[in-house]
Amino acid sequence: MPASVIVLFCLAAAVIALFIGFRVRFTRSREGKMLAFVALFALPIMAAWAGFSEQMDRAESTKFCLSCHIMEDFGKSLYIDDPSYIPAAHFQNNRVPRDQACYTCHTNYTMFGTVTAKMHGLRHLWVQYVGTVPKPEAIKLYDAYNNRECLHCHLGARTFEQGSTHNKVPDRLSLIKSNKLSCVSSGCHEFVHDVASLKDATFWKEKR
Amino acid sequence: MDTSVTERRIRWAACQIGAGLLVQLGSLLVVHPLAFVAFLMVGCPLVGLGIIVYLIALVSSDSPPAS
């Protein structure tokens, strides 16, 4: 449902609820009771659910993640003109949806992955507004990056399964698949956001 | 129970729901983590509380005995 429709729906529900509030004698009639039930029970639940769904969708957007000042450098790192930088290569080549670039790689693909990602987001907010904000280059992941997130897309892909580097050493592929050898380990896809080196980097300018 | 008590509860519920929905509406106008928090921590509890107050008003109101 488009956000504008949800906004209008919330507005209409609020106006009807407030109308009932200011004309409470109206609820003495049978019609008034029915309208009150719709306005004070059915509509608010529908509006809140639609809004919640929209907010959850928005919380997965790149714009949302980069709206905090501290995340700006991470956003810039998506435009580094160097294919060895994994986030930049994925973002610039549409290997992840650009409008959900952060979420696609930083959620975890488990049953409660989305909830965990949202809880982490709330913790980020707490640090941003109440705690001590670290420098961008000091920001670390809560846990070591799990290959499961990469394999969510790459598992079964020809370039992954039959790639010469992945098959150069026996068992390497199985080690990767079992998360015993990290995709982002040194000598593999080691350049991730690396925001500390941004000042020396050149950036890709997208032609529009 | 006095009818005015029920009506007062309905009015109170309507105000809470209206305020909650307006907060939710406001939070939908901007894409920002604080808007998300305002929606979850202010809008949703206000609406939820209003609905509960309304339901309490319904179950505690005296209706005329069925003839």
Interface residues (C-beta under 8 A of the other chain):
Chain A: A3 I6 V7 C10 L11 A13 A14 V15 A17 L18 I20 G21 F22 V24 R25 T27 R28 A36 A39 L40 F41 P44 I45 A47 A48 G51 F52 E54 Q55 R58 A59 S61 K63 F64 S67 C68 G121 L122 H124 L125 Q128 Y129
Chain B: T3 E7 R8 I10 R11 A13 A14 C15 I17 G18 G20 L21 L22 Q24 L25 S27 L28 L29 V31 H32 P33 L34 A35 F36 V37 F39 L40 G43 C44 V47 G48 G50 I51 Y54 L55
